[in-house]
Amino acid sequence: MTAFDGYPPVIENQHLTPALDTTALALRSVSVRRGDVLVLKGIDLAIPAGRITAIVGRSGVGKTTLVATLNGLIRPADGAVLAPGVGDLADPGALREHRRSTATIFQDHALIDRLSAIDNVLLGLADQRHPLSPLPWPEALRRRAAEALDEVGLLHRATARTATLSGGERQRVGVARALVRRPSLLLGDEPFASVDPALVRQMSAEFRTLAQRNGLTVVLVLHQLETARLLADRIVGLVDGRIAFDGAAEAFDAEAEAAIFPFPNTAKD
């Protein structure tokens, strides 16, 4: 257990600290500003390959900013984001290569309601054809999108307009759109937020199976601690832009929870 001045100690599980050859992504002393606000403060973090990592913490502590930093949407003010075999993401070439192997599931799924489920999934491959092309999607890519829908159990709804789908079905379309890219790194910002709580446990189990079957490295921002404990191999807890817990999900006990949620906070991330 280590501490930094004025903040809770960092609770660590040393058995979960990965070796360099099993690290999918690493942050080295990363600080991130949004305007004049320092949101992330000297983050050191290694994302283990082939594991599901949950990011938890109160609103406003930097969870969404951390995910945006992992996929290169936000550049650090200080420090470096490193992808083994790719390099420092400050390099434009390394960043392009990193993004090709990364997919993100958004909180609101970012779906287009007037399009069918399969057409929304195909948007995950938009970088593979000219955005103004009047031609239909190639058959090979449509087959790939159908396979992604089948993988999430939604092939029978492929031609349904997304506006007619339930919250759980929309979430599955969002997952399929990420999977169609065949990523090695999958990021998610509150992917279960719009799903009926009664379905979260079932969908968490299904999501874990999908990740294992596809050999994915997964990082998810999760609001529900129960879901984080159920779904993740590892939990990273943030307090005021710093890591206050980093360890196995089963080690996230009452002491760890108290360190991450020490006082009321109504700020927005």
N, C-alpha and C positions, 0 to 999 in steps of 0.2 A: 504494500500500500504506500503510495507516494502522495505528496501534497504540494499545492502551490498557494502562495500567500493570499489569505482572505477568501479562499474557496474550499469546497469540500475536497477530501482526498480522492485521488484516482484509485478506484478499486480494480485491480487487475487479476486476470487469471493467466499465469505465465504459461500454462500448458497450451493455451490457444494462440500464443504469439507465433506466427508462421515464419519459417525460414524463407530466404529471399526467393528460392526457386518455387515456392508455393504461394507467392504473393501476386495477386492480380493487379493491384494498384497500391501505391504508397504515397502518403502525404508527409512531407518533411518540413516542419516548422511553418506550416501554412497559416497565413493571416489573410483575411478577406474584408475589404471595405465595401459598404454600400453607401455612396455619398460620403458624408463625414462620419458615419458610424462604423466602428470596427466590429464586425459581426462574428468572425472566427478569429481566435487569438492563439497563434502558435500551435496549431494542431499537428501532432505526430500520430499517424495512423497507418497501419498496414491492413489492406483488405485481403483476407485469405481466399485463395482460389477454390472454387468448387463448394463454397459454403454460403449459407444465407446469413447476412448480417442485418440486424434491425437497429435503426437509429431512433432513439427515444429522448424525450425531454419536453419541458413546458413550451408553450407557444412563445416565439420570440428568441429562442436560444441559438438559432442558426441551423436547424435541421435541413430545411429546404435549401438554404445557401450551401450547405455541405454537399448535398446531392448535385446541385448545379455546378459545383466546383469539380466533382468527380467526372461529370460528362463534358467538362470543358466549356460550359456556357458562361461561367464566371472565371475570370483570371485572378489568381492570388495577388495581393499587394506585396506580400513577402513569402518566401519559401518556394517549394517546388512540388508538383504533382508528377509522379514517375510511374510509367507503365513498363515493367520488365519486358525486354525484347522490342520495345517501341521507343522508349526514351522519355525525355522531359517534355511534358505537354505544352511548355512554352514555345517549343519548336512547331511551326505550322504543319510540317510534314508529319511529325509524330502525332499531332492532334487530329489530323485527317484520318490517319490509320486507326487511332484509338476510337474515333467516332464510328468508323465502319464496323467495328466489332462490338458496339455498344447500342443498347436500345433502352427506351424509357417508357414506363407506364405512368400516365398522369392521373391526378386525383379526380378530375372531371372526365377522364378518358379522352377528351379532345376529339370526339367523334362528330361526323357530319350527318345530321339526322335524315336528310333527304336521300342519302346514299344507302345502298344495301350493306349488309354486314360484310360481304366479301369485298366490296369496293372500298370500304373503310380499312380493311386489312391490307389491301393493295397499296394504300397510301403509305404504309411502312416501307415500301420499295420505291417511293417517289424519286429517290436520288439515283435510281438505275435507268431512268428514261427522261427525256426532255419534258419539262413541266408544261410546255405549250403544244405537245404532240397531239394531233387530232386522231391518231390511230388508236384502235383498241389495245388493251393490255395484251402482251404476247401470251400465248397459251401456256407456256412453261411457267410464267409468273402467276397466272390464274390458278394453275394446278398447285403451285407452292402455297398460295393463299388458302386454297381449299384444304390442303393438308394441315395448315396452322389452325384453321377453324375446327377441323376434325380432332386435333390434339386437345382442344379445350372443350370438346363435346358439343359443338355448336354447328356442325356441318349442315344439319337439317334446317337451319335458319339462315343459310348463306345468302339467299336472295331476298330476305325480309328487310324492309326499310328499318334503319336503326332506330327511328322514332317509335317504332312499335315494340321494341324490345324492353324487357324488364331491366331493373337495375343490375341484377346479377348477370344477365345476358350481355348487357353493355360492358360490364367489367371483363367478361370473357373475350369479347371482341377486342377490347384494349390490350389484353394479354396476347391474343393471337396476332395482332398487328405488331407487337414487339417481337414475338417468336418468329414471324415470317422473315425477319432480317437475319435469322440464325446467329444471334449474338453470342459472345462469350461472357459479356458483362451485361446484366439486366438491372436497371435502376427503377425505383418506384417511389412516388411521393403520395403517401396515404392512398394506396390503390384500392383499399376496401372501404373507404370513407362513405361511399354512396350505396353500399350493399346492406341489405337488411341484416341486422345483427344476428338473427337466427341462422343466416346462411354463412356467416363469416367463418365459423369453425370448419364447416364442410369445405368451403372454398380454400381455406388455408391449407387443409390437408391435400387437396387437389393441386394447389399451387406448388407445394413442397415436392410432390411426386413429379410434376412437370420439370421443376428445376433439376431434380436428381436425374431424371431420364435424359435431359438434354445437357447435362454436365455444366450447368450455368453457375457463374459467380453472381450472387444476388445481393443488392443493398437496397433496403426498403425503409422509408420513414413510416413509422407506425404510431398511431395515437393510442390504440388499445394495448395496454401492457399484457393482458391475457393473450392477445393474438401474438405479440412479440415472443412471449415465453413458449407458446405452442409452435410457432412457425420457424423461429430463428435458431441457428446453431450458436450464434454469438450476438450479444447486445452491446451497443455503444451508447452511453448516456451522456448528453450534453447539459452543461449548466453555464449560462452566460458566455457561450461561444468557446467553452473549453471542455475537454473530456473529463468527466468525473467518474465514469465506469467503463471498463473495457474487459469483457470476459464472457465465459460460456453462459448460455441462457439459463441453465439450471443454477448458476451462481448468483443470479439476479434476485437476491433475497430482500427481506424487509429493510435491512441496513442500506443496501444499494438503492432501493426505491426511495428511501428517505433522503439520500444524498442527491438524487436527481430531481426530486419534487419537494424541496425543503420549505417553500413558502408560496402563497398565492401569486399568480402572475397572469395578467389579462392582456399582455402585449401580443401582437401578431408577428408571426415569423416572416 
